[in-house]
Amino acid sequence: MNTISTTGLSTAAVVAIACNILVALLILVLILILCKACKVPSSQEGVPVLTLENARQRNEQRCLLTA
């Protein structure tokens, strides 16, 4: 007589669990990479923002240097 154990997991179930754990780890690594790549600087002073006023000042400085 063949007896089937009801307490153990089948091979397919173990493989499925292992694959799901692997996918979860890869998603976690992807989230960490995205968080590092999209990190916004905390201080806005260090962020170079080109505004119209800055562009005018640079043009005036260029004119003074060439004159």
Buried (B, 14 or more C-beta within 10 A) or exposed (E): EEEEEEEEEEEEEEEEEEEEEEEEEEEEEEEEEEEEEEEEEEEEEEEEEEEEEEEEEEEEEEEEEEE
